[in-house]
Amino acid sequence: MQTLAQRILEYAAGLPEGAPLVAKGLLHLGNRAALDQALCRLTRRGALLRVERGIYAVPVSTRFGTRAPAASAVVEGLAQQRGETVVPHGAAAANELGLTTQVPVRAVYLTSGRSRTLKLGAQTIEFRHAPRWQLVLAGRPAGKILRALTWLGPQHANEAIRKLRPLLSASDLAEVASSRGQLPTWMAKEVSTLLQH
């Protein structure tokens, strides 16, 4: 007969990389107190990583040893599990769009949930609560543009828009423009210049 720890690891092996393991989600395997103890023991053994209080992830085995799962996969899994909107910070978006050469050192995400810091192996992931307008168009290229402009601020937004305009498709332009009603006035003005030819 399998032990509870073995059943947990077997269940976790069927999950995609970075999917969060939560004791409440494992109640079909055993009672809550036993699950908490088994998860704690598995973490001490290195079979699981403690991401946050009560949330665990399975390390990824490679031919070079084990590593923490990709931060983006863990963040996506946590967002789905908690029902939060989570998007990369504007600095990461600006770098990805070629608007800055600065590469963010820490993984920072904006969230509709509470601000917190997670530990994923040696990496620290920071969640910052953000107003709803900074989270519009989550998961869309147009949303990435809005977050990059927010990070750049009013003094650099116009220059960034000049660089971006030739790279954007008509559908991206329309999507960015459709969000103007939710944006602060300075940003709605800057986004409106995207529509001028």
URPE-V376503 format. One record per residue. N is the residue number from 0. RES is the residue in three letters. PSI is psi in degrees with one decimal (none if undefined). NEAR is the number of other C-alpha atoms within 12 Angstrom. D_FIRST is the distance of its C-alpha to the first C-alpha in whole Angstrom. Layout:
BEGIN
n = (N;N)
res = (RES;RES)
psi = (PSI;PSI)
near = (NEAR;NEAR)
d_first = (D_FIRST;D_FIRST)
END
This chain:
BEGIN
n = (0;1;2;3;4;5;6;7;8;9;10;11;12;13;14;15;16;17;18;19;20;21;22;23;24;25;26;27;28;29;30;31;32;33;34;35;36;37;38;39;40;41;42;43;44;45;46;47;48;49;50;51;52;53;54;55;56;57;58;59;60;61;62;63;64;65;66;67;68;69;70;71;72;73;74;75;76;77;78;79;80;81;82;83;84;85;86;87;88;89;90;91;92;93;94;95;96;97;98;99;100;101;102;103;104;105;106;107;108;109;110;111;112;113;114;115;116;117;118;119;120;121;122;123;124;125;126;127;128;129;130;131;132;133;134;135;136;137;138;139;140;141;142;143;144;145;146;147;148;149;150;151;152;153;154;155;156;157;158;159;160;161;162;163;164;165;166;167;168;169;170;171;172;173;174;175;176;177;178;179;180;181;182;183;184;185;186;187;188;189;190;191;192;193;194;195;196)
res = (MET;GLN;THR;LEU;ALA;GLN;ARG;ILE;LEU;GLU;TYR;ALA;ALA;GLY;LEU;PRO;GLU;GLY;ALA;PRO;LEU;VAL;ALA;LYS;GLY;LEU;LEU;HIS;LEU;GLY;ASN;ARG;ALA;ALA;LEU;ASP;GLN;ALA;LEU;CYS;ARG;LEU;THR;ARG;ARG;GLY;ALA;LEU;LEU;ARG;VAL;GLU;ARG;GLY;ILE;TYR;ALA;VAL;PRO;VAL;SER;THR;ARG;PHE;GLY;THR;ARG;ALA;PRO;ALA;ALA;SER;ALA;VAL;VAL;GLU;GLY;LEU;ALA;GLN;GLN;ARG;GLY;GLU;THR;VAL;VAL;PRO;HIS;GLY;ALA;ALA;ALA;ALA;ASN;GLU;LEU;GLY;LEU;THR;THR;GLN;VAL;PRO;VAL;ARG;ALA;VAL;TYR;LEU;THR;SER;GLY;ARG;SER;ARG;THR;LEU;LYS;LEU;GLY;ALA;GLN;THR;ILE;GLU;PHE;ARG;HIS;ALA;PRO;ARG;TRP;GLN;LEU;VAL;LEU;ALA;GLY;ARG;PRO;ALA;GLY;LYS;ILE;LEU;ARG;ALA;LEU;THR;TRP;LEU;GLY;PRO;GLN;HIS;ALA;ASN;GLU;ALA;ILE;ARG;LYS;LEU;ARG;PRO;LEU;LEU;SER;ALA;SER;ASP;LEU;ALA;GLU;VAL;ALA;SER;SER;ARG;GLY;GLN;LEU;PRO;THR;TRP;MET;ALA;LYS;GLU;VAL;SER;THR;LEU;LEU;GLN;HIS)
psi = (137.0;147.1;165.9;-40.8;-41.4;-39.9;-38.2;-47.0;-37.2;-43.5;-44.7;-31.5;-24.9;-4.2;152.5;161.7;132.7;-3.5;131.2;139.7;123.7;138.4;-40.1;-29.6;-4.7;12.6;-18.0;-11.9;-22.7;-178.6;162.3;-44.5;-43.3;-38.8;-45.0;-43.4;-42.9;-41.6;-40.3;-44.8;-41.9;-34.4;-43.9;-34.4;-14.8;6.6;-21.8;156.2;134.5;114.1;-42.7;166.3;118.7;0.9;130.3;160.9;155.1;127.7;153.3;129.5;130.7;175.4;-12.6;1.6;-161.0;152.2;163.1;150.5;161.1;134.9;-41.0;-35.6;-41.0;-43.2;-44.2;-43.1;-42.5;-39.4;-44.2;-43.6;-37.1;-8.8;29.7;156.4;123.7;129.9;153.4;150.4;156.7;-29.7;-41.0;-39.4;-43.4;-40.1;-44.1;-32.9;-3.3;19.2;-12.5;152.4;-3.3;127.8;122.5;134.8;-40.4;150.8;114.2;132.4;147.4;140.8;155.1;-12.6;-162.5;156.8;139.7;167.4;134.8;151.6;123.4;90.8;-124.6;-7.9;142.0;130.9;126.4;129.5;127.4;126.7;134.9;152.7;157.2;-34.9;-26.1;-10.7;2.6;150.7;42.3;136.6;8.2;149.2;-35.8;-36.4;-37.2;-39.5;-45.6;-41.9;-35.4;-42.6;-38.6;-45.3;-40.3;-33.6;171.1;-31.4;-23.5;-3.3;-41.4;-44.0;-40.8;-40.2;-38.6;-39.0;-36.0;-32.8;-47.8;-19.0;-12.8;140.7;165.5;-36.5;-37.5;-42.3;-44.5;-39.3;-42.9;-45.2;-33.6;-17.6;1.2;-35.0;-20.5;-7.0;158.6;158.8;-46.8;-37.9;-37.5;-38.5;-46.4;-41.9;-34.2;-29.4;-19.8;-29.4;-13.8;134.1;none)
near = (6;10;15;26;27;20;22;37;29;17;23;31;22;14;21;20;26;35;35;39;39;33;28;21;22;29;19;16;25;22;16;19;16;21;29;29;19;30;37;25;22;28;28;14;15;22;28;38;38;34;35;25;20;26;32;43;45;40;35;27;16;10;7;7;9;16;24;31;33;25;33;24;24;39;40;28;29;33;26;17;21;18;14;25;32;39;42;42;38;34;33;31;36;34;25;22;29;20;29;22;13;17;19;20;14;22;30;31;41;38;33;25;24;19;19;20;23;30;26;33;26;17;22;23;31;30;30;26;25;26;21;22;27;36;35;33;28;31;18;19;28;35;36;35;49;48;43;36;42;37;27;28;22;21;15;21;31;26;20;32;36;21;20;31;28;15;19;21;16;16;15;26;29;21;27;39;29;22;29;29;18;22;28;21;16;21;34;26;24;32;40;26;23;35;26;14;10)
d_first = (0;4;7;10;12;10;10;14;14;13;15;18;18;20;22;26;27;28;26;26;23;23;21;23;22;18;18;16;13;14;17;20;20;16;17;20;19;16;19;21;19;18;22;23;21;23;20;22;25;27;29;31;30;26;26;25;25;23;25;26;26;29;30;32;29;28;30;30;30;33;35;36;33;32;35;35;31;32;35;33;31;34;36;39;41;41;43;44;47;51;51;48;50;53;52;50;54;56;58;57;56;54;50;48;47;44;42;44;43;45;43;43;41;42;43;40;39;35;34;32;32;36;37;38;38;41;41;45;46;48;51;50;53;51;48;50;49;46;44;48;50;53;51;50;54;54;52;54;57;56;55;59;61;64;66;64;63;66;66;62;63;66;63;61;63;63;60;59;59;60;57;56;59;59;56;57;60;58;57;60;60;57;58;61;64;65;62;63;66;65;62;66;67;65;66;70;71)
END
